[in-house]
Structure formats: C-alpha cells, structure tokens
Amino acid sequence: MDWKGLAEAVQLELPEDYREFVESYGGGEIDEYLSVSTPPVPGSPYGDLLDRVDPALSDRDRQELGALIGGQDLPPLLPFADSASSDVAFWLREGAADNWRVAIFRRQAPWGTNRWTVFDGGMAEFCLAALTGVVDPFSERIAGSGPHVFVSWRDVLRHESSWAT
C-alpha cells in the first residue's frame, strides 16, 4: 500500500503499528470477533476505514467519553475495528499518529455505567491486551488460553463462497 500517497491524498497519516499490521495481514477478523478495517482495497469488505472519519456521536456518548479523557474537547475520532457485538474501537486522533490512544465504545453495558474504555497505547498494544485479557473493553470477552486466529478478508470471502456451492 502506498501509505505516503494515501496520507497526502486524505491529509491523514496513520500510526506505524497499524500500517505494519495491514501490510502483514490486511483487513479481516481476529477470532471471528474483532474486525479490523483498512483503507480501500478493491474487493475487500473491510476497506471502509476512510469512510468512517469523524463519526457522529450522541451527546451522551460525547459526555461519557469526555469524562474519561478529562472533560476536554474531544479530539477527532477514527474507528478502526468493530466487534461482533457492535462495539467499536476508535483512535483518539490527538498529536502525532504514533501517539494516538484507543477509545472503545461498548454497545452493551450495564445501565448507568460508562460505555467507553480508554486505552493508553496504540492499536497493536490494544489488540494484544484485549486478546490476553489484560483489558476487557468489549461486550463479550475475547481472551482465551488457546492461539488466536486472524482470518484475512480474502480467506473470509473464499470460505463464504464455499458455503454457497
């Protein structure tokens, strides 16, 4: 992927750990639970990263997230991953891209609790922490003792097309 050209075209540099992940794995799913988005890739259902820049949040969601990050104005958000439970992992786009923190919106949370979790680290650190159970930011737990599996979008499409035959 031409990361420099992409950054110039959309005026947005993406974190190095994310670029390395996408170069190695592409878009796809971790443990059939966490889907990782990428910039547009022909044929990929995960190539929607740039379609989601600066998503709209409800006033309640803005207030809850603002309370976690100190009540300051919210930095621009960019969702980069979604769970099968409709949770969303966002970058808090503040400062240099390699210093962006991760904010996770938990779709299903007990009444009266903040649905946001803020992780002080990048995408790769966050995924590792979630997979090993260091953090539990999603509606369902994804950590387990066995090996975790990443399935690329090409393998997902191949698998789905084999069901159709």
Phi, psi and omega per residue, in radians:
M1 nan 2.476 3.119
D2 -1.526 1.498 -3.060
W3 -1.161 -0.655 -3.141
K4 -1.159 -0.789 3.109
G5 -1.094 -0.689 3.104
L6 -1.111 -0.800 -3.138
A7 -1.058 -0.702 3.121
E8 -1.215 -0.697 -3.081
A9 -1.179 -0.698 -3.063
V10 -1.905 0.065 3.130
Q11 0.980 0.796 -3.107
L12 -2.660 1.994 3.048
E13 -1.593 2.386 -3.121
L14 -1.764 2.667 -3.096
P15 -1.029 2.550 -3.118
E16 -1.045 -0.748 -3.110
D17 -1.111 -0.612 3.086
Y18 -1.180 -0.805 3.133
R19 -1.044 -0.719 3.106
E20 -1.126 -0.710 3.106
F21 -1.065 -0.842 -3.114
V22 -1.134 -0.688 3.097
E23 -1.098 -0.652 -3.114
S24 -1.392 -0.725 -2.973
Y25 -2.061 -0.511 -3.020
G26 1.355 -2.936 3.079
G27 -1.401 2.708 3.129
G28 2.840 -2.728 -3.035
E29 -2.209 2.468 3.033
I30 -1.801 2.128 3.113
D31 0.944 0.577 -3.123
E32 0.900 0.480 -3.102
Y33 -2.264 -0.783 -3.057
L34 -1.916 1.989 -3.136
S35 -1.643 2.282 3.141
V36 -1.849 2.158 3.140
S37 -1.469 2.724 3.091
T38 -2.314 2.932 2.925
P39 -1.062 2.920 -3.078
P40 -0.939 2.291 3.044
V41 -2.339 2.159 -3.108
P42 -0.916 2.216 3.098
G43 1.535 -0.225 -3.075
S44 -1.525 2.196 3.045
P45 -1.283 -0.134 -3.139
Y46 -1.711 0.033 -3.063
G47 -1.490 0.724 -3.059
D48 -1.892 0.210 -3.063
L49 -0.917 -0.840 -3.043
L50 -1.333 -0.247 3.070
D51 -1.331 -0.178 -2.976
R52 -1.983 0.235 -3.115
V53 -1.082 2.362 3.098
D54 0.902 1.087 3.134
P55 -1.178 2.680 3.095
A56 -1.371 2.421 3.078
L57 -2.103 2.632 3.046
S58 -1.210 2.826 3.102
D59 -1.021 -0.718 3.134
R60 -1.065 -0.802 -3.131
D61 -1.125 -0.681 3.104
R62 -1.117 -0.735 -3.139
Q63 -1.147 -0.772 -3.127
E64 -1.111 -0.783 3.123
L65 -1.171 -0.734 3.115
G66 -1.019 -0.664 3.117
A67 -1.103 -0.601 -3.137
L68 -1.304 -0.544 -3.087
I69 -1.790 0.310 3.005
G70 1.705 0.301 3.067
G71 1.263 0.010 3.137
Q72 -1.267 3.001 3.048
D73 -1.042 2.448 3.138
L74 -1.231 2.355 3.016
P75 -1.255 2.877 3.063
P76 -1.022 2.522 -3.139
L77 -1.910 2.631 3.040
L78 -2.479 1.937 3.118
P79 -1.282 2.305 3.141
F80 -2.104 -0.180 -3.140
A81 -2.670 2.640 3.117
D82 -2.340 2.546 3.082
S83 -1.670 2.868 3.066
A84 -1.133 -0.280 3.099
S85 -1.623 0.182 -3.140
S86 1.246 0.363 2.986
D87 -1.365 2.738 -3.099
V88 -2.322 2.323 3.036
A89 -1.774 2.177 -3.111
F90 -2.011 2.660 2.851
W91 -1.545 2.424 2.943
L92 -1.572 1.754 -2.985
R93 -1.402 1.412 -3.119
E94 -2.302 2.161 -3.119
G95 1.393 -2.784 -3.136
A96 -1.151 2.499 -3.073
A97 -0.943 -0.666 -3.114
D98 -1.239 -0.138 3.107
N99 -1.869 0.075 3.133
W100 -1.098 2.379 3.028
R101 -1.568 2.973 -3.132
V102 -1.952 2.330 3.040
A103 -2.081 2.264 -3.094
I104 -1.976 2.216 3.073
F105 -1.703 2.054 3.136
R106 -1.608 2.004 -3.093
R107 -1.136 -0.683 -3.100
Q108 -1.972 1.915 -3.127
A109 -2.421 2.631 3.092
P110 -1.006 2.521 -3.133
W111 -0.949 2.362 3.079
G112 1.515 -0.074 3.121
T113 -1.749 2.653 3.089
N114 -1.201 2.266 -3.108
R115 -1.495 0.009 -3.108
W116 -1.823 2.552 2.955
T117 -2.237 2.384 3.073
V118 -1.965 2.269 -3.123
F119 -1.948 2.173 -3.130
D120 -1.508 1.279 3.125
G121 -3.097 3.060 -3.110
G122 -1.515 -3.040 -3.073
M123 -1.050 -0.838 -3.097
A124 -1.147 -0.782 3.100
E125 -1.067 -0.721 3.134
F126 -1.088 -0.854 -3.141
C127 -1.033 -0.771 3.117
L128 -1.078 -0.785 -3.137
A129 -1.111 -0.689 3.132
A130 -1.218 -0.701 -3.119
L131 -1.238 -0.491 -3.128
T132 -1.678 -0.001 3.097
G133 1.451 0.146 3.097
V134 -1.141 -0.650 3.022
V135 -2.174 2.665 -3.140
D136 -2.296 1.255 -2.990
P137 -1.580 -0.105 -3.008
F138 -1.764 2.899 3.115
S139 -1.112 -0.520 3.078
E140 -2.186 2.610 -3.132
R141 -1.383 2.314 3.104
I142 -1.870 -0.181 -3.110
A143 -1.209 2.533 3.096
G144 -2.755 2.969 -3.087
S145 -1.467 -0.414 -3.075
G146 -1.384 3.099 3.089
P147 -1.184 2.526 3.100
H148 -1.634 2.585 -3.027
V149 -2.118 2.278 3.004
F150 -1.819 2.270 3.095
V151 -2.048 2.110 -3.109
S152 -1.276 2.821 -3.127
W153 -1.042 -0.594 3.128
R154 -1.131 -0.714 3.112
D155 -1.203 -0.638 3.094
V156 -1.077 -0.826 3.134
L157 -1.117 -0.692 3.099
R158 -1.075 -0.785 -3.125
H159 -1.113 -0.786 3.139
E160 -1.111 -0.674 -3.125
S161 -1.238 -0.461 3.103
S162 -1.263 -0.453 3.074
W163 -1.211 -0.576 -3.061
A164 -1.266 -0.343 -3.106
T165 -1.650 nan nan
